[in-house]
Amino acid sequence: MRKFVLPFLVGLMLCGQLIRVPTNLVSFKSVAIVPSDIALAPLGFFLVIRKLKGRSLFFERAVLQWPIFLFFLAASISLAINAEYYRLHSYEVKLSSLFLLRWLYYTIPYFLVSDLLKSRLHAKHLLNFLLLGAAVFSGFGVFQAIFLPNFAIVVDPSNLAGWDLQRNRLVSAFLDPNFAGCLIATALAGSAAFWMEGFRRARYLIPLFGLALILTYSRGSMLAFLMAFLYLVAVGKNKRRGLATLFVVLLIVVAGAPYLTKEAESYQRFTVSDESAQSRIDLWRSNIGIIRDNFVWGIGFNTTPFVVPNLPYISSSGYAPTGASSFCITGGLLTIFALTGIFGLSAYCYLLGKVIWMSHFISTRVRDPFYRACGRLSLSSVIILVVSSFFTLTILYTFIMGLSWMVFGILSVLYCNSKQGKPELAGDPAGDPNLPGRTRGVLATESPFSRRA
């Protein structure tokens, strides 16, 4: 079951919005059902049946289950209080509740991974599919950026008003350069993390991810990768390989400078005074204004189009109550604070803090290089998520959430195994043939995480 379900789910997440079924759920925004929305329902049902057969709904390796519950509880209370305070109609409350339930719904991959994976080898299998899937996603994106301009309109021509004209920017299956850039930046940081720990085949994907990231022309994604890269170089085992990663990316920029410079200038990527950058700054200010007036409970999870247009300081912020961004005011953790208040933000920071702690634990206290690389990949993904979400709300984007939860599920399994101190799982050379101290064996399923060139 594990060998087929999880790779299948990875594939569906990476297919993004290539297959869309439009709905009439919201009149002022295009909302579509995608394959991953449908697939998670039977997988969640399977998971519940599996746990009932085991006579326990407790997930032994799901370390994040309580932080998830606490954030959902805080967001639910915030929504209930604000529904009364702002006198929202029943339709508005139901719609906001559906978006909150969707957030919980997309944690199913985390519970699936933490329940189905049992060993280091299982984690390697899944990480293979994640990284190679990201390579296919990036490779298709490079092709799309060159030969399929305005790809979102090609996929969904009936919704011209719902998509920005991205021209030759890489959007891939997510149909948005910023969301695609977040995923590619994470894959690039992960490849660098594994290469720095001695998994040499990971280096072959770095040029592809580097080129794909550049073609998104996403300043937020590039800044997020730079922050994660600084972390990797600061703590990594082989800093020269980390610097070599940056050198490869810079070499691509230099080699493609005549084309890239012209395109970047046309997208106004070399300035922070353009309309796109200024609108984000205005939205950050709007978030701060909402937080100031609604410090304790926020305005309610995803009540944005029903509450925000009536606030006095929103009219000049650039927020549009209709269209693709009507349910969010971009601002990363500021948005979480504005929507759910101090209790919701505390719960969300507790969730992220738990991920950071597990990442730090296995990357510093376990000798197995695979564990260390996974820990640094997970912490890098948190950095990229948080930083990029200040420019585009990636922390609430379904496909990014689903894939991130799978990475965090792997992290939870490895963390629990390392805490149990099993030799074959926790990095004891006597129990792992891939560690120094014994003849290294290379499994056929290890690529691109093989420690041989």
ChimeraX attribute file (.defattr): number of C-alpha atoms within 10 A of each C-alpha:
attribute: neighborCount
match mode: 1-to-1
recipient: residues
	/A:1	6
	/A:2	15
	/A:3	12
	/A:4	8
	/A:5	13
	/A:6	22
	/A:7	18
	/A:8	14
	/A:9	20
	/A:10	21
	/A:11	16
	/A:12	20
	/A:13	23
	/A:14	24
	/A:15	19
	/A:16	21
	/A:17	23
	/A:18	18
	/A:19	16
	/A:20	14
	/A:21	11
	/A:22	14
	/A:23	12
	/A:24	10
	/A:25	11
	/A:26	11
	/A:27	10
	/A:28	14
	/A:29	18
	/A:30	17
	/A:31	17
	/A:32	15
	/A:33	13
	/A:34	18
	/A:35	17
	/A:36	23
	/A:37	16
	/A:38	10
	/A:39	13
	/A:40	18
	/A:41	14
	/A:42	10
	/A:43	17
	/A:44	18
	/A:45	12
	/A:46	13
	/A:47	18
	/A:48	14
	/A:49	13
	/A:50	14
	/A:51	15
	/A:52	12
	/A:53	10
	/A:54	10
	/A:55	9
	/A:56	11
	/A:57	13
	/A:58	11
	/A:59	14
	/A:60	13
	/A:61	23
	/A:62	21
	/A:63	22
	/A:64	22
	/A:65	16
	/A:66	13
	/A:67	19
	/A:68	17
	/A:69	14
	/A:70	19
	/A:71	22
	/A:72	21
	/A:73	15
	/A:74	23
	/A:75	28
	/A:76	19
	/A:77	18
	/A:78	22
	/A:79	25
	/A:80	16
	/A:81	16
	/A:82	23
	/A:83	20
	/A:84	11
	/A:85	10
	/A:86	13
	/A:87	12
	/A:88	15
	/A:89	11
	/A:90	10
	/A:91	9
	/A:92	16
	/A:93	21
	/A:94	12
	/A:95	15
	/A:96	22
	/A:97	20
	/A:98	15
	/A:99	16
	/A:100	18
	/A:101	13
	/A:102	14
	/A:103	19
	/A:104	14
	/A:105	17
	/A:106	25
	/A:107	22
	/A:108	20
	/A:109	25
	/A:110	24
	/A:111	23
	/A:112	22
	/A:113	27
	/A:114	28
	/A:115	21
	/A:116	19
	/A:117	22
	/A:118	17
	/A:119	15
	/A:120	19
	/A:121	15
	/A:122	18
	/A:123	23
	/A:124	19
	/A:125	19
	/A:126	22
	/A:127	21
	/A:128	18
	/A:129	18
	/A:130	21
	/A:131	22
	/A:132	16
	/A:133	19
	/A:134	23
	/A:135	20
	/A:136	15
	/A:137	24
	/A:138	29
	/A:139	17
	/A:140	16
	/A:141	28
	/A:142	25
	/A:143	14
	/A:144	19
	/A:145	22
	/A:146	13
	/A:147	11
	/A:148	17
	/A:149	18
	/A:150	20
	/A:151	26
	/A:152	25
	/A:153	18
	/A:154	13
	/A:155	15
	/A:156	18
	/A:157	12
	/A:158	10
	/A:159	12
	/A:160	12
	/A:161	13
	/A:162	19
	/A:163	18
	/A:164	13
	/A:165	14
	/A:166	19
	/A:167	16
	/A:168	20
	/A:169	29
	/A:170	33
	/A:171	29
	/A:172	31
	/A:173	24
	/A:174	24
	/A:175	25
	/A:176	20
	/A:177	23
	/A:178	27
	/A:179	27
	/A:180	29
	/A:181	32
	/A:182	29
	/A:183	27
	/A:184	28
	/A:185	30
	/A:186	28
	/A:187	28
	/A:188	29
	/A:189	29
	/A:190	27
	/A:191	27
	/A:192	31
	/A:193	32
	/A:194	27
	/A:195	27
	/A:196	26
	/A:197	23
	/A:198	22
	/A:199	23
	/A:200	20
	/A:201	19
	/A:202	23
	/A:203	23
	/A:204	13
	/A:205	19
	/A:206	24
	/A:207	16
	/A:208	19
	/A:209	27
	/A:210	25
	/A:211	22
	/A:212	29
	/A:213	31
	/A:214	25
	/A:215	24
	/A:216	28
	/A:217	22
	/A:218	26
	/A:219	19
	/A:220	20
	/A:221	30
	/A:222	23
	/A:223	15
	/A:224	27
	/A:225	28
	/A:226	17
	/A:227	15
	/A:228	27
	/A:229	25
	/A:230	14
	/A:231	16
	/A:232	25
	/A:233	18
	/A:234	12
	/A:235	12
	/A:236	23
	/A:237	18
	/A:238	16
	/A:239	15
	/A:240	12
	/A:241	20
	/A:242	22
	/A:243	16
	/A:244	15
	/A:245	24
	/A:246	17
	/A:247	12
	/A:248	15
	/A:249	19
	/A:250	15
	/A:251	15
	/A:252	17
	/A:253	18
	/A:254	12
	/A:255	11
	/A:256	13
	/A:257	13
	/A:258	10
	/A:259	10
	/A:260	17
	/A:261	15
	/A:262	11
	/A:263	17
	/A:264	18
	/A:265	11
	/A:266	10
	/A:267	17
	/A:268	16
	/A:269	17
	/A:270	12
	/A:271	11
	/A:272	12
	/A:273	11
	/A:274	12
	/A:275	12
	/A:276	15
	/A:277	15
	/A:278	14
	/A:279	18
	/A:280	20
	/A:281	19
	/A:282	19
	/A:283	24
	/A:284	21
	/A:285	17
	/A:286	27
	/A:287	24
	/A:288	18
	/A:289	17
	/A:290	23
	/A:291	23
	/A:292	13
	/A:293	12
	/A:294	19
	/A:295	18
	/A:296	17
	/A:297	26
	/A:298	27
	/A:299	28
	/A:300	31
	/A:301	32
	/A:302	26
	/A:303	24
	/A:304	20
	/A:305	20
	/A:306	18
	/A:307	17
	/A:308	22
	/A:309	14
	/A:310	10
	/A:311	11
	/A:312	9
	/A:313	13
	/A:314	19
	/A:315	13
	/A:316	11
	/A:317	18
	/A:318	17
	/A:319	23
	/A:320	17
	/A:321	18
	/A:322	15
	/A:323	15
	/A:324	16
	/A:325	17
	/A:326	18
	/A:327	21
	/A:328	23
	/A:329	29
	/A:330	25
	/A:331	27
	/A:332	22
	/A:333	19
	/A:334	22
	/A:335	27
	/A:336	29
	/A:337	28
	/A:338	30
	/A:339	30
	/A:340	32
	/A:341	26
	/A:342	19
	/A:343	21
	/A:344	28
	/A:345	24
	/A:346	18
	/A:347	22
	/A:348	23
	/A:349	16
	/A:350	18
	/A:351	20
	/A:352	17
	/A:353	15
	/A:354	16
	/A:355	22
	/A:356	19
	/A:357	14
	/A:358	20
	/A:359	27
	/A:360	18
	/A:361	17
	/A:362	27
	/A:363	25
	/A:364	14
	/A:365	13
	/A:366	21
	/A:367	16
	/A:368	23
	/A:369	22
	/A:370	27
	/A:371	28
	/A:372	26
	/A:373	28
	/A:374	26
	/A:375	32
	/A:376	29
	/A:377	28
	/A:378	27
	/A:379	27
	/A:380	28
	/A:381	26
	/A:382	23
	/A:383	22
	/A:384	29
	/A:385	28
	/A:386	19
	/A:387	26
	/A:388	28
	/A:389	26
	/A:390	23
	/A:391	24
	/A:392	25
	/A:393	23
	/A:394	24
	/A:395	24
	/A:396	19
	/A:397	15
	/A:398	19
	/A:399	25
	/A:400	22
	/A:401	20
	/A:402	24
	/A:403	21
	/A:404	23
	/A:405	22
	/A:406	26
	/A:407	24
	/A:408	30
	/A:409	28
	/A:410	29
	/A:411	29
	/A:412	28
	/A:413	25
	/A:414	29
	/A:415	25
	/A:416	21
	/A:417	21
	/A:418	21
	/A:419	14
	/A:420	11
	/A:421	13
	/A:422	13
	/A:423	14
	/A:424	18
	/A:425	23
	/A:426	25
	/A:427	26
	/A:428	18
	/A:429	17
	/A:430	12
	/A:431	15
	/A:432	20
	/A:433	16
	/A:434	19
	/A:435	19
	/A:436	15
	/A:437	12
	/A:438	12
	/A:439	11
	/A:440	13
	/A:441	13
	/A:442	14
	/A:443	11
	/A:444	7
	/A:445	14
	/A:446	16
	/A:447	21
	/A:448	24
	/A:449	27
	/A:450	21
	/A:451	22
	/A:452	13
	/A:453	12
